[in-house]
Amino acid sequence: MPSNLAGQLLVATPQMTDPRFKHKAIFMCQHDDKAAMGLVINNPSSDITLSQLNEKLGIEMPHFDSDDPVYIGGPVEPQRGYILHSNDHMMPDTIPVTKDICLSIHVDMIKEISRGFGPVMTKVMLGYAGWSSGQLEEEMRQNMWFHLAADPDMLFTTDSNIIWDRSFALLGITAGSLSSTSGTA
């Protein structure tokens, strides 16, 4: 396992016992010997859209398809917002995680997106997934996760319903057959 998974896609295996992460894929934003933090990329909220979030924040209505979902980035601090986006629009607080994928946490980025001036590819999320020192490494030793290189196409344009299966397919594994044999379908 690499010592730093930032910029990688962390994918739950069928052995994942935590129901909050079953069939989830997480873009890892930070990972070091103290902690790890990532955002679930395949969990669109059924409760809130981008236009509803804008309304709650008092931001003008988007100049595009405002029915885009807001994603549940994880169970930690679900009231806090995060924006994963392409590198074509940066703000002073934007953090480049990879050469193609950035993270912003400032509400001004949502305003830019809503005005039609923000990054071309975005995912707006609430909450994050976090691990304390050694916790993620232990879960990986228990075969609850595997990782692969994150791809902007996978993060931003692949249908959320197929990201988990597609992640396995990239490794030449049929995820459906794993689920049915593990008893956790």
C-alpha positions in Angstrom: 0.0 0.0 0.0 1.3 3.5 -0.9 2.1 5.7 2.1 0.0 8.5 0.6 -3.3 7.7 -1.1 -4.1 11.4 -1.9 -5.4 11.6 -5.5 -6.3 7.9 -5.5 -9.8 6.4 -5.7 -10.5 4.2 -2.7 -13.2 1.6 -3.5 -15.0 -0.6 -1.0 -14.7 -4.3 -1.5 -17.6 -6.7 -0.9 -16.0 -7.4 2.5 -16.9 -3.8 3.6 -18.9 -4.2 6.9 -19.8 -0.5 7.4 -23.2 0.1 5.7 -22.3 3.7 5.1 -19.5 2.7 2.8 -21.0 -0.4 1.1 -20.5 -0.1 -2.7 -18.9 3.3 -2.3 -16.0 4.9 -4.1 -14.0 7.7 -2.3 -11.7 10.2 -3.9 -8.9 10.6 -1.4 -8.0 14.3 -0.8 -5.5 13.8 2.1 -3.6 10.9 3.6 -0.6 11.0 5.9 0.6 9.3 9.1 -1.8 11.5 11.2 -5.1 11.1 9.3 -6.9 10.5 6.0 -9.8 12.4 4.4 -11.8 11.7 1.3 -15.1 12.4 -0.5 -17.6 9.7 -1.6 -18.2 10.3 -5.3 -21.0 7.9 -5.9 -23.6 8.9 -3.3 -26.0 11.5 -4.7 -28.4 12.9 -2.2 -32.1 12.2 -2.8 -32.9 15.2 -0.5 -31.1 18.2 -2.0 -30.2 19.5 -5.4 -27.8 22.3 -6.3 -30.6 24.8 -6.7 -32.0 23.9 -3.3 -28.6 24.3 -1.8 -28.2 27.7 -3.5 -31.6 28.8 -2.1 -30.5 27.7 1.5 -27.2 29.7 1.1 -28.9 32.7 -0.4 -27.1 32.3 -3.7 -28.6 33.3 -7.1 -30.2 30.4 -9.0 -27.8 28.5 -11.3 -27.5 29.4 -15.0 -27.5 25.7 -15.9 -29.3 22.5 -15.0 -30.0 23.2 -11.3 -31.4 19.8 -10.7 -27.9 18.5 -10.4 -27.6 16.5 -7.2 -25.5 17.5 -4.2 -23.5 14.5 -3.1 -23.1 13.0 0.3 -19.4 13.2 0.7 -19.3 11.2 3.9 -20.7 10.9 7.4 -18.4 13.4 9.1 -19.5 17.1 9.4 -22.5 16.6 7.0 -23.3 20.4 7.2 -19.9 21.3 5.7 -19.5 21.7 1.9 -16.8 20.6 -0.4 -16.4 21.1 -4.1 -14.4 18.6 -6.2 -13.6 20.2 -9.6 -11.5 20.4 -12.7 -8.4 22.6 -12.6 -9.7 25.1 -15.1 -10.9 27.5 -12.5 -9.0 28.1 -9.3 -9.6 30.4 -6.3 -7.1 31.5 -3.6 -8.1 28.6 -1.3 -8.3 25.9 -4.0 -6.2 22.9 -3.3 -4.8 21.0 -6.2 -5.1 17.3 -5.2 -3.8 16.0 -8.6 -2.8 17.8 -11.7 -6.4 17.5 -13.0 -8.6 17.4 -9.8 -8.9 20.2 -7.2 -10.7 20.7 -4.0 -12.4 24.0 -2.9 -14.2 24.6 0.4 -15.2 28.2 0.0 -18.9 29.2 -0.7 -17.5 31.6 -3.3 -16.7 28.6 -5.6 -20.4 27.6 -5.5 -21.3 31.2 -6.4 -18.9 31.0 -9.4 -20.4 27.7 -10.5 -23.9 29.0 -10.2 -23.0 32.1 -12.2 -21.6 29.9 -15.0 -18.0 31.1 -14.4 -16.7 28.2 -12.4 -14.9 25.0 -13.4 -16.3 22.9 -16.2 -16.4 19.7 -14.2 -17.7 19.8 -10.6 -19.2 17.8 -7.8 -20.7 19.6 -4.8 -20.7 17.6 -1.6 -21.8 17.7 2.0 -19.7 15.9 4.6 -16.6 13.8 4.2 -15.1 10.5 5.1 -12.3 10.6 7.7 -9.9 8.2 9.4 -7.6 8.6 12.3 -4.0 7.6 12.3 -3.6 3.9 11.2 -7.4 3.3 10.9 -7.5 3.3 7.1 -4.4 1.2 6.9 -6.0 -1.4 9.2 -9.2 -1.4 7.1 -7.1 -2.0 4.0 -5.3 -4.9 5.7 -8.7 -6.4 6.4 -9.4 -6.2 2.6 -12.3 -3.7 3.0 -10.8 -1.3 0.4 -8.7 -1.3 -2.7 -7.3 1.7 -4.5 -6.6 2.8 -8.1 -5.6 6.0 -9.8 -8.3 8.6 -9.8 -9.5 9.6 -13.3 -11.4 12.9 -13.8 -13.8 11.1 -16.2 -14.7 8.6 -13.5 -15.2 11.4 -10.9 -17.2 13.8 -13.0 -18.9 12.2 -16.0 -19.5 8.5 -15.1 -23.0 7.7 -13.8 -22.8 7.4 -10.0 -24.7 4.1 -10.2 -21.9 2.4 -12.1 -18.8 3.9 -10.6 -18.4 1.0 -8.1 -18.7 -1.7 -10.8 -16.5 0.2 -13.2 -13.8 0.5 -10.6 -13.6 -3.3 -10.4 -13.8 -3.6 -14.2 -10.7 -1.4 -14.5 -8.8 -4.1 -12.6 -10.3 -6.9 -14.7 -12.7 -8.0 -11.9 -16.5 -8.4 -12.2 -17.8 -6.8 -9.0 -21.2 -8.4 -9.3 -19.7 -11.9 -9.1 -17.8 -10.8 -5.9 -20.9 -9.5 -4.3 -22.9 -12.7 -4.9 -20.2 -14.9 -3.5 -19.5 -12.9 -0.4 -23.0 -13.1 1.0 -23.2 -9.3 1.2 -25.1 -8.6 -2.0 
